[in-house]
Amino acid sequence: MADGTYPPGSRVPGIVEMGAEFNIAASTAQKALAHLRTTGVVRTELGLGTFVADK
């Protein structure tokens, strides 16, 4: 996100996708997304996915 790979408004990979892409456990990906959500970096829309928050 910081390097522009996922610009504001873009959908980020889900937990399973993120685990496969970064070779991490699903629980680690879930914790990472929860932290990003808590800090306002991403927002989750029910039924649509998780997106990079607008700055």
C-alpha positions in Angstrom: 0.0 0.0 0.0 2.8 2.4 0.9 4.6 1.7 -2.4 1.4 2.2 -4.5 0.8 -1.5 -5.3 -2.6 -1.0 -3.8 -3.7 2.6 -4.4 -6.6 4.2 -2.4 -9.9 2.6 -3.2 -8.5 -0.6 -4.6 -9.5 -4.0 -3.2 -6.9 -5.8 -1.2 -6.5 -9.6 -1.3 -8.7 -11.6 1.1 -7.2 -13.7 4.0 -6.7 -16.8 1.9 -5.3 -14.9 -1.1 -3.0 -12.8 1.1 -1.7 -16.0 2.8 -0.8 -17.5 -0.5 0.6 -14.3 -2.0 2.9 -13.6 1.0 3.4 -17.2 2.1 1.9 -16.6 5.6 -0.6 -18.4 7.7 -4.3 -17.4 7.4 -4.3 -16.4 11.0 -1.3 -14.0 10.4 -3.1 -12.5 7.4 -6.3 -12.1 9.5 -4.3 -10.3 12.3 -2.6 -8.0 9.7 -5.9 -7.0 8.1 -7.5 -6.4 11.6 -4.5 -4.1 12.5 -4.8 -2.2 9.2 -8.6 -1.9 9.7 -8.0 -0.6 13.3 -5.5 2.0 12.2 -7.7 3.2 9.3 -5.5 2.0 6.5 -8.2 -0.2 5.1 -12.0 -0.4 5.3 -14.2 -3.4 4.9 -17.5 -3.3 3.2 -19.7 -6.3 4.0 -20.2 -8.5 1.0 -17.8 -6.6 -1.1 -14.4 -7.0 0.4 -11.6 -4.9 2.0 -10.4 -1.8 0.3 -7.5 0.7 0.8 -8.9 3.7 2.6 -8.9 7.1 0.9 -6.4 9.5 2.4 
